[in-house]
């Protein structure tokens, strides 16, 4: 089951969140984190990945996805393995 902290961290505010279910937002967050977390952003599809706001928010987003959304034993988004 998905932890409440995961839902809280990856579900956008109203009215944006109405476009998908909570489970869909979690799946999107996990998928995007594999491309947008870490040093190599070449596969990141975010159109503003070079912007200041993206750079300010991506670290906490990646940490939340890693800590609350990824299953145990998943590769760590910043290297290594989850414990």
The 8 nearest C-alpha neighbors of each residue, nearest first, counted from 0:
[[1, 2, 3, 70, 68, 22, 5, 69],
 [0, 2, 3, 68, 5, 6, 67, 22],
 [1, 3, 4, 5, 67, 0, 6, 68],
 [2, 4, 6, 5, 7, 1, 67, 8],
 [5, 3, 7, 2, 6, 67, 8, 63],
 [6, 4, 67, 68, 8, 3, 2, 7],
 [5, 7, 3, 8, 9, 4, 10, 21],
 [6, 8, 4, 5, 9, 10, 3, 11],
 [7, 9, 5, 6, 4, 10, 63, 60],
 [8, 10, 6, 7, 5, 11, 25, 28],
 [11, 9, 6, 7, 24, 8, 16, 21],
 [10, 12, 16, 15, 9, 13, 8, 24],
 [13, 11, 16, 15, 14, 10, 17, 9],
 [14, 12, 15, 16, 17, 11, 10, 18],
 [13, 15, 16, 17, 12, 18, 11, 19],
 [16, 14, 13, 17, 12, 18, 11, 19],
 [17, 15, 11, 13, 18, 14, 12, 19],
 [16, 18, 15, 19, 14, 13, 20, 12],
 [19, 17, 16, 15, 20, 14, 24, 23],
 [20, 18, 17, 23, 16, 24, 21, 22],
 [19, 21, 23, 22, 24, 18, 17, 16],
 [20, 22, 24, 23, 25, 6, 10, 19],
 [23, 21, 25, 20, 24, 26, 6, 19],
 [22, 24, 26, 20, 25, 21, 19, 27],
 [25, 23, 27, 21, 22, 26, 10, 28],
 [26, 24, 28, 22, 23, 27, 29, 9],
 [25, 27, 23, 29, 28, 24, 30, 22],
 [28, 26, 24, 30, 25, 29, 31, 23],
 [29, 27, 25, 31, 30, 26, 32, 24],
 [28, 30, 32, 26, 27, 31, 25, 64],
 [29, 31, 27, 28, 32, 33, 26, 34],
 [32, 30, 28, 34, 33, 29, 35, 27],
 [31, 33, 35, 29, 36, 34, 30, 28],
 [32, 34, 31, 30, 35, 36, 29, 76],
 [35, 33, 43, 42, 32, 31, 36, 40],
 [34, 36, 43, 32, 40, 31, 33, 37],
 [37, 35, 32, 61, 34, 76, 33, 38],
 [38, 36, 77, 39, 76, 35, 40, 34],
 [37, 39, 40, 36, 77, 35, 41, 34],
 [40, 38, 41, 37, 35, 42, 36, 34],
 [39, 41, 43, 35, 42, 38, 34, 37],
 [40, 42, 43, 39, 34, 44, 35, 38],
 [41, 43, 34, 40, 44, 35, 39, 33],
 [44, 42, 34, 35, 40, 41, 45, 31],
 [45, 43, 46, 42, 34, 35, 48, 31],
 [44, 46, 48, 47, 43, 35, 31, 53],
 [47, 45, 48, 44, 49, 43, 50, 53],
 [46, 48, 50, 49, 45, 53, 52, 51],
 [49, 47, 45, 50, 53, 46, 54, 43],
 [48, 50, 47, 51, 53, 54, 46, 52],
 [51, 49, 47, 53, 48, 52, 54, 55],
 [50, 52, 54, 53, 55, 49, 48, 47],
 [51, 53, 55, 54, 50, 56, 47, 57],
 [54, 52, 56, 50, 55, 51, 48, 57],
 [53, 55, 51, 52, 57, 56, 50, 48],
 [56, 54, 52, 53, 57, 51, 58, 59],
 [57, 55, 53, 54, 58, 59, 60, 52],
 [56, 58, 60, 54, 59, 53, 61, 55],
 [59, 57, 61, 60, 56, 62, 55, 54],
 [58, 60, 62, 61, 57, 56, 63, 55],
 [61, 59, 57, 63, 58, 62, 64, 56],
 [62, 60, 64, 58, 63, 59, 36, 57],
 [61, 63, 59, 65, 60, 64, 66, 58],
 [64, 62, 66, 60, 65, 61, 67, 59],
 [65, 63, 68, 61, 67, 62, 66, 60],
 [64, 66, 62, 63, 69, 67, 68, 61],
 [65, 67, 63, 64, 62, 68, 69, 5],
 [66, 68, 5, 64, 63, 65, 4, 69],
 [69, 67, 64, 5, 65, 66, 70, 1],
 [68, 70, 65, 67, 64, 73, 71, 66],
 [71, 69, 73, 72, 68, 81, 67, 65],
 [72, 70, 73, 81, 82, 69, 80, 74],
 [71, 73, 81, 80, 70, 82, 74, 69],
 [74, 72, 71, 81, 70, 80, 75, 69],
 [75, 73, 80, 81, 79, 76, 72, 78],
 [74, 76, 80, 78, 79, 77, 81, 73],
 [77, 75, 78, 36, 74, 37, 65, 33],
 [76, 78, 37, 75, 79, 36, 38, 74],
 [79, 77, 75, 76, 80, 74, 37, 81],
 [78, 80, 75, 74, 81, 77, 76, 73],
 [81, 79, 74, 75, 73, 72, 82, 78],
 [82, 80, 72, 75, 73, 71, 74, 79],
 [81, 71, 72, 80, 73, 75, 79, 74]]
